[in-house]
Amino acid sequence: MIDLKGQLHVVAGAGGGGIGTAAGVLLAQAGATVLAIDKTDIGCASAAEALGAHGAHHRIVQADLADEQALRAALESAAAEAGPLRGLVNVVGGITSQDLIAPLLGEDAMTAFDRLMRFNTVPTLAASRAVARAMVAHRQGGSIVNIASAAGIVGMPYGAGYGAAKAALINLTRTMAVEWGGAGIRVNAIAPGSIATAKIGRERFDGGTDEKDRAAKAVVPLGRRGLPGDIAGVVLFLLSDLAAYVSGQTIAVDGGMLARPPYNDADGLPVFMTDPALRERLLGD
């Protein structure tokens, strides 16, 4: 039901073996020509390897999304060969261990906050502006998907800048949807929960152990961490005509995590429900 043949779609932040790479591959499998953009050598290499199995017509561009002039040139060049830009997914963002400050009163909190706000909003805004201009020019409309985070919906202890930036991105998504809707441009956001990725060329926070998987079962109703493909599937839906009347929305893709009451214990029962007989009756064997 989803056929993107003849359509050019941009993946901004396509490398690293994570959400961007998975989204690019799924778009290619749906028939789209993918313009994969990444800032790093290793990111471009991993994107090229992943897309190479799905045809030689996809394009890999190494660029800093904050450089709007270079970005616009890359988009124009790709459109001249592959046709009008019809979609964009913005994946650039993240947080490093040096940006985790305990607590907000930490010495470097302001520096970390500023760095996280810029890194998680400016590239997305720049790429969206450039693609939206192209969509307005060709008058065929299109779809933009911004990868936010569940951290933009709930609090982010020790990472206030990241949470605030993702919350800003969700609000920015709504503003884009309203301002650009008249041109037939849909803009939506996805708020992933905990996603297990390859982290190629990026920092890991889990120490490479399986403890993260056991911890996830305690807080995620579906009992597992998400995979890049779980997010890519929703990206594909939002970029396709199946979502033709969906705009300005944020879809949490988190295994039900945000729906779980914060006062529930690992068994899914309220922490104040301590009566053994009641717990046994509710939980069964």
ZAZADREN-456269 format. One record per residue (C-alpha): x, z, y; residue number from 1. Coordinates in steps of 0.05 Angstrom, whole numbers, plus 32768, in hexadecimal, padded with zeros to 4 digits. Example, Ala and Ser with C-alpha at 12.3 -4.5 7.8 and 13.67 -1.06 7.14 Angstrom:
+------+------+-------+-----+
! east !   up ! north !  nr !
+------+------+-------+-----+
! 80F6 ! 809C !  7FA6 !   1 !
! 8111 ! 808F !  7FEB !   2 !
+------+------+-------+-----+
END
This chain:
+------+------+-------+-----+
! east !   up ! north !  nr !
+------+------+-------+-----+
! 8000 ! 8000 !  8000 !   1 !
! 803C ! 8006 !  802E !   2 !
! 805E ! 7FC4 !  803C !   3 !
! 8092 ! 7FC3 !  8074 !   4 !
! 80AD ! 7F7D !  8066 !   5 !
! 80C2 ! 7F5A !  80A6 !   6 !
! 80C5 ! 7F9B !  80CC !   7 !
! 8103 ! 7FBA !  80ED !   8 !
! 8108 ! 8006 !  80EA !   9 !
! 813E ! 8032 !  8107 !  10 !
! 8159 ! 8071 !  80E7 !  11 !
! 817F ! 8099 !  811A !  12 !
! 81AC ! 80C9 !  80F3 !  13 !
! 81AB ! 80A1 !  80B3 !  14 !
! 81EA ! 80BB !  8091 !  15 !
! 81FE ! 80FA !  806C !  16 !
! 81D3 ! 80F3 !  802D !  17 !
! 819A ! 811B !  804B !  18 !
! 8157 ! 810C !  806A !  19 !
! 816F ! 80D1 !  8093 !  20 !
! 818F ! 80AF !  8057 !  21 !
! 8152 ! 80BB !  802B !  22 !
! 8124 ! 80A0 !  8062 !  23 !
! 814E ! 8061 !  806A !  24 !
! 814D ! 8054 !  801F !  25 !
! 8102 ! 805D !  801A !  26 !
! 80F6 ! 802F !  8055 !  27 !
! 8122 ! 7FFB !  8035 !  28 !
! 80FC ! 8002 !  7FF3 !  29 !
! 80BC ! 7FF5 !  801A !  30 !
! 80D9 ! 7FB4 !  8033 !  31 !
! 80F1 ! 7FC7 !  8079 !  32 !
! 8132 ! 7FB1 !  8098 !  33 !
! 8156 ! 7FF1 !  80A9 !  34 !
! 8183 ! 7FFB !  80E5 !  35 !
! 81A9 ! 803A !  80D2 !  36 !
! 81CC ! 805D !  810B !  37 !
! 81FE ! 8096 !  8102 !  38 !
! 8234 ! 80B4 !  812E !  39 !
! 8268 ! 80C2 !  80F9 !  40 !
! 8293 ! 8097 !  80CB !  41 !
! 827D ! 80BD !  808E !  42 !
! 8234 ! 80B9 !  80A3 !  43 !
! 8237 ! 806E !  80AB !  44 !
! 825B ! 8067 !  8068 !  45 !
! 8227 ! 8090 !  8042 !  46 !
! 81EE ! 806A !  8063 !  47 !
! 820E ! 8027 !  8052 !  48 !
! 8218 ! 803B !  800A !  49 !
! 81D0 ! 8053 !  8003 !  50 !
! 81B1 ! 8016 !  8024 !  51 !
! 81E0 ! 7FE4 !  8003 !  52 !
! 81B9 ! 7FEA !  7FC2 !  53 !
! 817B ! 7FD0 !  7FE5 !  54 !
! 8195 ! 7F8F !  8004 !  55 !
! 81CB ! 7F77 !  8032 !  56 !
! 819E ! 7F6C !  806E !  57 !
! 819E ! 7FB4 !  8086 !  58 !
! 81CA ! 7FC5 !  80C2 !  59 !
! 81F8 ! 8001 !  80CB !  60 !
! 820B ! 8014 !  8112 !  61 !
! 823B ! 804B !  8127 !  62 !
! 8223 ! 8065 !  816A !  63 !
! 8219 ! 80A3 !  8193 !  64 !
! 81CE ! 80A6 !  81A2 !  65 !
! 81DD ! 80C7 !  81E5 !  66 !
! 81FC ! 8085 !  81FA !  67 !
! 81BC ! 8061 !  820D !  68 !
! 81DF ! 8021 !  8221 !  69 !
! 8202 ! 801A !  81DE !  70 !
! 81C2 ! 802C !  81BA !  71 !
! 8199 ! 7FF9 !  81DF !  72 !
! 81CD ! 7FC3 !  81CF !  73 !
! 81CA ! 7FD5 !  8185 !  74 !
! 817E ! 7FD1 !  8185 !  75 !
! 817C ! 7F8F !  81A9 !  76 !
! 81AF ! 7F71 !  8179 !  77 !
! 8188 ! 7F88 !  813C !  78 !
! 8146 ! 7F70 !  8158 !  79 !
! 8162 ! 7F2B !  8166 !  80 !
! 8171 ! 7F23 !  811C !  81 !
! 813B ! 7F4C !  80F9 !  82 !
! 8100 ! 7F49 !  8128 !  83 !
! 80DC ! 7F7C !  8155 !  84 !
! 80E9 ! 7FC6 !  814C !  85 !
! 80AD ! 7FE6 !  812B !  86 !
! 80C5 ! 802B !  8119 !  87 !
! 80F7 ! 8063 !  8126 !  88 !
! 8106 ! 80A4 !  8102 !  89 !
! 8131 ! 80D6 !  8128 !  90 !
! 8159 ! 8103 !  80FA !  91 !
! 8193 ! 8118 !  8126 !  92 !
! 8198 ! 8164 !  812E !  93 !
! 81AD ! 81A3 !  810C !  94 !
! 81D2 ! 81E5 !  8114 !  95 !
! 8218 ! 81FC !  8101 !  96 !
! 8230 ! 8241 !  80EF !  97 !
! 8252 ! 8249 !  8133 !  98 !
! 820D ! 8242 !  8153 !  99 !
! 81F0 ! 827C !  812B ! 100 !
! 81F5 ! 82B5 !  815C ! 101 !
! 81E0 ! 82FC !  814C ! 102 !
! 81B5 ! 830D !  8172 ! 103 !
! 81A0 ! 82EC !  81B4 ! 104 !
! 81CD ! 831D !  81D9 ! 105 !
! 820B ! 8300 !  81B7 ! 106 !
! 8245 ! 82EB !  81E4 ! 107 !
! 823F ! 82A1 !  81D5 ! 108 !
! 81F3 ! 829D !  81D2 ! 109 !
! 81EB ! 8274 !  8211 ! 110 !
! 8220 ! 8241 !  81FC ! 111 !
! 8201 ! 823A !  81B7 ! 112 !
! 81BB ! 8234 !  81D5 ! 113 !
! 81D0 ! 81FC !  8203 ! 114 !
! 81F6 ! 81D6 !  81CD ! 115 !
! 81BB ! 81DB !  819C ! 116 !
! 8188 ! 81C6 !  81CF ! 117 !
! 81AF ! 8188 !  81E1 ! 118 !
! 81C2 ! 8174 !  819B ! 119 !
! 817B ! 817B !  8180 ! 120 !
! 8156 ! 815A !  81B9 ! 121 !
! 8181 ! 8129 !  81E1 ! 122 !
! 8191 ! 80F7 !  81A9 ! 123 !
! 8148 ! 80F4 !  8194 ! 124 !
! 8130 ! 80EA !  81DB ! 125 !
! 8164 ! 80B3 !  81E8 ! 126 !
! 8154 ! 808D !  81A8 ! 127 !
! 8109 ! 8094 !  81B3 ! 128 !
! 810E ! 807A !  81FA ! 129 !
! 8137 ! 803E !  81E4 ! 130 !
! 8109 ! 802C !  81AB ! 131 !
! 80C9 ! 8038 !  81D3 ! 132 !
! 80E2 ! 8008 !  8209 ! 133 !
! 80EC ! 7FD3 !  81D3 ! 134 !
! 80A6 ! 7FE0 !  81B7 ! 135 !
! 8086 ! 7FDB !  81FB ! 136 !
! 80AA ! 7F99 !  8207 ! 137 !
! 8093 ! 7F78 !  81C6 ! 138 !
! 804C ! 7F93 !  81CC ! 139 !
! 8043 ! 7F9F !  8181 ! 140 !
! 8045 ! 7FEA !  8184 ! 141 !
! 8069 ! 8014 !  8151 ! 142 !
! 8076 ! 805A !  8137 ! 143 !
! 80AA ! 8090 !  8146 ! 144 !
! 80B6 ! 80CC !  8119 ! 145 !
! 80DF ! 8107 !  8131 ! 146 !
! 80FC ! 8137 !  80FE ! 147 !
! 80F1 ! 817D !  811A ! 148 !
! 80F3 ! 81BC !  80F0 ! 149 !
! 80C8 ! 81F6 !  80D8 ! 150 !
! 80F6 ! 821E !  8105 ! 151 !
! 80D3 ! 81FE !  8140 ! 152 !
! 8091 ! 821D !  812A ! 153 !
! 80A8 ! 8263 !  8117 ! 154 !
! 80E1 ! 828E !  8131 ! 155 !
! 812A ! 827F !  8123 ! 156 !
! 8152 ! 82C1 !  8122 ! 157 !
! 819C ! 82B6 !  8132 ! 158 !
! 818E ! 826D !  8143 ! 159 !
! 8161 ! 8271 !  8180 ! 160 !
! 817D ! 8231 !  819E ! 161 !
! 816C ! 8209 !  815F ! 162 !
! 8126 ! 8224 !  815A ! 163 !
! 8119 ! 821A !  81A4 ! 164 !
! 8134 ! 81D3 !  81A1 ! 165 !
! 8107 ! 81C1 !  8166 ! 166 !
! 80CB ! 81DF !  818A ! 167 !
! 80DD ! 81B5 !  81C6 ! 168 !
! 80E2 ! 8178 !  8199 ! 169 !
! 809C ! 8185 !  817F ! 170 !
! 8082 ! 8189 !  81C6 ! 171 !
! 80A9 ! 814C !  81DA ! 172 !
! 8089 ! 8127 !  81A0 ! 173 !
! 8043 ! 8137 !  81BB ! 174 !
! 8057 ! 8120 !  8201 ! 175 !
! 8073 ! 80DE !  81E6 ! 176 !
! 8034 ! 80D2 !  81BE ! 177 !
! 8009 ! 80DA !  81FC ! 178 !
! 8034 ! 80B3 !  822C ! 179 !
! 8043 ! 8079 !  81FD ! 180 !
! 8001 ! 8076 !  81D7 ! 181 !
! 7FE6 ! 8041 !  8206 ! 182 !
! 801C ! 8012 !  81EE ! 183 !
! 8008 ! 801C !  81A6 ! 184 !
! 8042 ! 804A !  8197 ! 185 !
! 8034 ! 8084 !  8169 ! 186 !
! 8063 ! 80C1 !  816B ! 187 !
! 8061 ! 80F9 !  8138 ! 188 !
! 808F ! 8130 !  811F ! 189 !
! 80A0 ! 814D !  80DB ! 190 !
! 80B3 ! 8196 !  80D5 ! 191 !
! 80DB ! 819E !  8094 ! 192 !
! 80E3 ! 81E1 !  8073 ! 193 !
! 8121 ! 81F0 !  8049 ! 194 !
! 813C ! 81AD !  8031 ! 195 !
! 8175 ! 81A7 !  7FFF ! 196 !
! 81A3 ! 816E !  8014 ! 197 !
! 81E6 ! 8152 !  7FFF ! 198 !
! 8205 ! 8168 !  8042 ! 199 !
! 8239 ! 8131 !  8040 ! 200 !
! 8269 ! 813F !  8079 ! 201 !
! 8240 ! 817A !  8090 ! 202 !
! 8245 ! 81C5 !  808B ! 203 !
! 8223 ! 81EB !  8053 ! 204 !
! 8205 ! 8230 !  805D ! 205 !
! 81F7 ! 8241 !  8015 ! 206 !
! 823E ! 8247 !  7FFA ! 207 !
! 822E ! 8212 !  7FC6 ! 208 !
! 820A ! 8244 !  7F99 ! 209 !
! 81C5 ! 8243 !  7F7A ! 210 !
! 81AF ! 8282 !  7F9E ! 211 !
! 818A ! 8257 !  7FD1 ! 212 !
! 815C ! 823C !  7F9B ! 213 !
! 814B ! 8282 !  7F81 ! 214 !
! 813E ! 8299 !  7FC9 ! 215 !
! 8111 ! 825D !  7FD6 ! 216 !
! 80E3 ! 8270 !  7F9C ! 217 !
! 80D5 ! 82B2 !  7FBF ! 218 !
! 80BC ! 8292 !  7FFF ! 219 !
! 80A5 ! 824B !  7FEF ! 220 !
! 8061 ! 8247 !  7FCC ! 221 !
! 8075 ! 8208 !  7FA6 ! 222 !
! 80B1 ! 822F !  7F8C ! 223 !
! 80EA ! 8201 !  7FA0 ! 224 !
! 8111 ! 81E6 !  7FDB ! 225 !
! 80FE ! 81A2 !  7FF4 ! 226 !
! 8126 ! 8162 !  7FE9 ! 227 !
! 8136 ! 812B !  801B ! 228 !
! 8104 ! 80FE !  7FF6 ! 229 !
! 80CC ! 8130 !  8005 ! 230 !
! 80D7 ! 8124 !  804F ! 231 !
! 80E5 ! 80D9 !  8048 ! 232 !
! 80A1 ! 80CE !  8028 ! 233 !
! 807D ! 80EB !  8065 ! 234 !
! 80AA ! 80C2 !  8093 ! 235 !
! 8095 ! 8083 !  806F ! 236 !
! 804C ! 8096 !  8075 ! 237 !
! 8051 ! 80A4 !  80BF ! 238 !
! 8076 ! 8063 !  80CC ! 239 !
! 8044 ! 803A !  80A4 ! 240 !
! 7FFF ! 8021 !  80B6 ! 241 !
! 7FE1 ! 8056 !  8089 ! 242 !
! 7FED ! 8085 !  80C4 ! 243 !
! 7FD2 ! 8054 !  80F7 ! 244 !
! 7FA6 ! 8089 !  8119 ! 245 !
! 7FD7 ! 80C3 !  8113 ! 246 !
! 7FFD ! 80D5 !  8153 ! 247 !
! 8016 ! 8112 !  8176 ! 248 !
! 8016 ! 813C !  8137 ! 249 !
! 8049 ! 8169 !  8115 ! 250 !
! 8046 ! 816A !  80C9 ! 251 !
! 8068 ! 81A5 !  80A7 ! 252 !
! 8088 ! 818F !  8065 ! 253 !
! 809E ! 81D1 !  804A ! 254 !
! 807F ! 81DE !  8006 ! 255 !
! 804A ! 820A !  8026 ! 256 !
! 807D ! 823A !  8044 ! 257 !
! 805D ! 823F !  8089 ! 258 !
! 8019 ! 824C !  8069 ! 259 !
! 8035 ! 8289 !  8046 ! 260 !
! 8025 ! 82CB !  806A ! 261 !
! 8065 ! 82EB !  8083 ! 262 !
! 804F ! 832F !  8068 ! 263 !
! 804B ! 8316 !  8020 ! 264 !
! 807E ! 832B !  7FED ! 265 !
! 80A2 ! 8300 !  7FB9 ! 266 !
! 8064 ! 8303 !  7F8C ! 267 !
! 8038 ! 82E7 !  7FC4 ! 268 !
! 8013 ! 8329 !  7FCF ! 269 !
! 8012 ! 8351 !  8011 ! 270 !
! 804A ! 8384 !  8014 ! 271 !
! 8017 ! 83BB !  8020 ! 272 !
! 7FF4 ! 83AB !  7FDE ! 273 !
! 801B ! 83DB !  7FB3 ! 274 !
! 7FE7 ! 83F5 !  7F82 ! 275 !
! 8002 ! 83E3 !  7F3D ! 276 !
! 7FBE ! 83D8 !  7F1D ! 277 !
! 7FA7 ! 83AA !  7F55 ! 278 !
! 7FE7 ! 8382 !  7F53 ! 279 !
! 7FE3 ! 837B !  7F08 ! 280 !
! 7F9B ! 8363 !  7F0C ! 281 !
! 7FAB ! 832F !  7F42 ! 282 !
! 7FEC ! 8317 !  7F24 ! 283 !
! 7FD7 ! 8318 !  7EDB ! 284 !
! 800D ! 8314 !  7EA7 ! 285 !
+------+------+-------+-----+
END
